[in-house]
Structure formats: C-alpha cells, structure tokens
C-alpha cells in the first residue's frame, strides 16, 4: 500500500511489519549505525521527540528489519526514503501494524529522520531522511524522532538516478516492492543503494 505525503504532490509511503508492541519504557536516547552500500552513517534517536515512533523503530532495528532494505526513493533536495523489507513475507507480517501519531516536537530539517505516512495514524516501517529544510511537513503531522549525526555525506551520495517512483515517475513502484521484494528491485532497479545492517550502538 502506497503512503502519500500530500506535500510536493509526491508519495512518502509507509507500509509493512507488525509483531508484538515494543516495551513501554526505553532508553531516552540511543544511536543506530547504518552500514550501507555507499558507506556508513549514524543516527541519534531521541525518545522524547516521538515516543511511539521511537519504540517501533527500536523494535524494527533490534529484529534486523532494515537489513537489506533499498533506498528506493531518493530525491535530491527533498528526502531519501527506505523501509520496505526485501522479503515480501516479512513485509506482509507488518501490514496493518499502524501506530498512532506522535505530536510534532521537532522540525523536518536537514538530517532529521521521520516516518513516511499515508495520513493520520498510519505509521508502520517506512522512513525518510530529510535532505534540506522540509518544515512544510511539520504542520502535516510528520514527526521527526532522530537525526543523522555522522555520515550525512553518505546519505547525500545515495543513488538518485531513478527519480520519483511510480505512478508519478519512472522509479520503483512501492506496491511491487512489497509484493515482489528485492527480486523486483535487483532486476529492474539494480543501481539502488541499500542497507547492509542497521545496529543499535552500545
């Protein structure tokens, strides 16, 4: 299911995983290192910014959900989006696992990490990293919960040659990614960069 942002008239998607809820109390802050095909970057996660979003993210990272995921929507000056598992069976387990929105406490500025949504209370697993000042997203309910603190140059170097995704552009179709996984992307969009591992740092 495609998630639409309503902003810039482009999709910001969000559709996948859903096991047991994360523990109610988590560390106030922690860091996650993403090792990617382009290099490494680290994000600082702040639970006070968006507690529900952080608890879900911690659960996903701890379970290895993002390992192998492609950066399937990279739009220079706007966002780098990811968060659909490469295995359709895993994606299906999280379908319908929406969490409620967190109040927006931080702005969608450069380097901030935020869930993509399909409207109110539809966050699941898809995320985007802001490339610039996307403050227009704040009043639409997009609540950042972390920020890139190392390796933003890696994020900015992610392959962006395919442009916007279908149906607005010629890039990957989110519905097909969910149904066919990385097999579809490797065949038709083989230049996409990807996450090798995402791990919580000690």
C-alpha positions in Angstrom: 0.0 0.0 0.0 1.4 3.3 -1.0 1.7 6.1 1.5 1.1 9.6 0.2 2.6 12.7 1.9 0.2 15.3 0.3 3.3 17.5 0.1 5.0 18.3 -3.1 2.3 16.1 -4.6 4.6 13.1 -4.2 4.3 9.8 -2.3 6.0 9.4 1.0 4.8 5.9 1.6 4.7 3.6 4.7 3.6 0.1 4.7 4.9 -3.1 6.4 5.7 -5.1 9.7 3.8 -5.7 13.0 4.7 -8.2 15.7 4.3 -7.5 19.5 4.5 -3.9 20.6 7.8 -2.5 21.9 8.3 -2.1 25.6 6.7 1.0 27.0 9.9 2.3 28.5 13.1 2.6 26.5 16.3 4.5 26.8 15.8 8.2 26.4 18.5 8.4 23.7 20.4 5.8 21.7 22.4 5.7 18.4 22.0 3.4 15.4 24.7 2.8 12.9 23.6 2.1 9.3 26.2 0.3 7.2 25.2 0.8 3.6 26.5 0.0 0.1 27.6 3.7 -0.1 29.3 3.9 3.4 28.2 4.3 7.0 26.1 6.8 8.8 24.9 7.1 12.4 21.6 8.5 13.7 20.9 9.7 17.2 17.4 8.7 18.3 15.6 10.8 20.9 12.6 9.1 22.6 11.2 12.4 23.9 10.8 13.7 20.4 8.3 10.9 19.4 8.0 8.0 21.9 5.7 5.8 19.9 7.8 6.2 16.8 11.0 5.5 18.6 9.6 2.4 20.3 8.6 1.0 16.9 11.9 1.9 15.3 13.9 0.2 18.1 11.8 -2.9 17.7 12.4 -3.0 13.9 16.2 -2.4 14.2 16.6 -5.0 17.0 14.8 -7.5 14.8 17.1 -6.8 11.7 14.1 -5.5 9.7 16.1 -2.9 7.8 19.0 -5.2 6.8 19.0 -5.5 3.0 16.4 -2.8 2.5 16.9 -0.5 -0.5 16.8 3.3 -0.6 14.0 3.1 -3.2 13.1 6.8 -3.3 15.9 9.3 -3.3 15.0 12.8 -4.4 17.9 15.3 -4.1 17.0 18.4 -2.0 14.0 16.6 -0.5 14.3 13.1 1.0 15.9 9.7 0.9 13.2 7.1 1.7 13.5 3.5 2.7 11.8 0.9 5.0 10.3 -1.9 2.9 11.8 -5.2 3.7 13.4 -7.2 0.9 11.3 -10.3 1.7 7.6 -10.0 0.9 6.7 -12.5 3.6 8.2 -10.2 6.2 6.6 -7.2 4.7 3.2 -8.9 4.9 3.6 -9.6 8.6 3.7 -5.9 9.3 0.9 -4.9 7.1 -1.8 -3.3 9.1 0.5 -2.5 12.0 -0.1 1.2 12.1 0.9 3.1 15.2 -0.7 6.4 16.4 0.9 9.7 15.6 3.2 11.5 18.0 2.9 15.2 18.4 5.4 17.1 16.2 8.0 18.5 18.6 10.9 18.9 16.1 11.1 20.3 12.6 11.9 18.3 9.4 15.2 20.0 8.9 18.3 18.6 7.2 19.4 15.2 8.5 16.2 14.5 10.5 14.7 11.0 10.5 10.9 10.7 10.1 8.2 8.2 9.3 6.5 8.3 6.0 2.8 8.1 6.3 -0.4 7.7 4.4 -2.4 10.1 6.5 -3.1 10.4 10.3 -2.1 7.4 12.4 -0.7 5.3 9.6 3.0 5.0 10.5 4.4 1.5 10.1 8.0 0.9 8.9 8.9 3.3 6.2 11.2 6.2 7.0 12.8 9.1 5.2 15.8 11.3 5.9 15.4 15.0 5.1 17.9 16.4 2.7 17.0 20.1 3.4 14.6 22.2 5.3 11.3 20.5 4.8 9.5 22.4 7.5 6.3 22.3 5.4 5.9 18.7 6.5 5.7 19.7 10.2 2.1 21.0 10.1 1.1 17.9 8.2 2.0 15.7 11.2 5.4 14.3 10.1 7.2 14.0 13.5 11.0 13.6 13.4 12.4 11.2 16.0 16.1 11.2 15.3 18.8 12.9 13.3 21.9 11.9 11.4 25.0 12.9 13.5 27.7 11.2 11.4 27.9 10.4 7.7 25.4 12.8 6.2 27.6 13.0 3.2 26.9 9.3 2.7 23.2 9.9 2.8 23.5 12.7 0.2 25.5 10.4 -2.1 22.8 7.7 -2.3 21.9 6.8 -5.9 19.1 9.1 -7.1 19.1 8.4 -10.8 15.7 6.7 -10.9 13.8 9.8 -9.6 10.3 9.7 -8.3 8.5 6.4 -8.0 5.5 5.2 -9.9 2.9 6.4 -10.7 4.4 9.9 -10.5 7.7 9.0 -12.1 9.8 6.2 -13.5 11.3 5.0 -10.3 10.3 1.8 -8.3 6.7 1.0 -7.6 6.1 0.6 -3.9 3.3 -1.9 -4.3 5.6 -4.1 -6.4 8.4 -3.8 -3.8 6.0 -5.0 -1.2 4.7 -7.9 -3.3 8.0 -8.9 -5.0 10.7 -7.6 -2.7 14.3 -7.2 -3.6 13.9 -9.6 -6.5 12.0 -6.9 -8.3 14.4 -4.1 -7.4 17.5 -6.1 -8.3 16.1 -6.9 -11.7 14.7 -3.5 -12.7 16.5 -1.0 -10.4 19.9 -2.6 -9.8 21.7 0.7 -9.1 19.8 1.4 -5.9 21.9 1.7 -2.7 20.9 -0.5 0.2 21.4 -1.0 3.9 23.7 -3.9 4.8 23.0 -3.7 8.5 21.4 -1.3 11.0 22.5 -1.9 14.6 21.9 -0.2 17.9 25.3 1.0 19.3 26.3 0.2 22.8 
